[in-house]
Amino acid sequence: MKAPTQQTSAKFTANNFAEFFQSKVRHMRESTATYPPPVIQPLPCPPLTSFDPVTESEVQMILATCPTTSSDLDLIPSWLLKQMSHLFIPVICHLCNLSVQTGIFPSSHARAVVLPRLKKPTLDPDSLSSYRPISNLSFLSKVVERAVAKRYLCEGQQN
């Protein structure tokens, strides 16, 4: 059985939510502007200098273990991409390796659909402060993120 979709109040527009969340961030920045910046002690570890290339078998494993979630940004539903993975794996592998080699992720994939969701079901749906923004990323961006994160974590743990 599918879980019911969480609805937002029809009385708010996208602009209402955008203005509310922007003002919340602005207020936070203003209220902390007089505080000194935090002192962050770096951990003693060697710098990352290179990453191993992403392999097609690794992309296959990532696709097999990723939840089949979808976003309005996905050109192909994730279930279809997974079902036809033998066709897409070489392309995804190439995208992962280009991203790792250049340090650039295509801006067309670095987008999110931001959806307001109630923080708790018991909160008043007619109050903007009852909502939090949820970023819905494309499935492909999550696959690339997992491949890169694996390299970062493995490289950092080996040193």
Summary of the structure (lengths in Angstrom):
residues: 159
radius of gyration: 20.1
end to end distance: 46.4
largest distance: 55.0
contacts: 326
relative contact order: 0.18
helix: 48%
strand: 9%
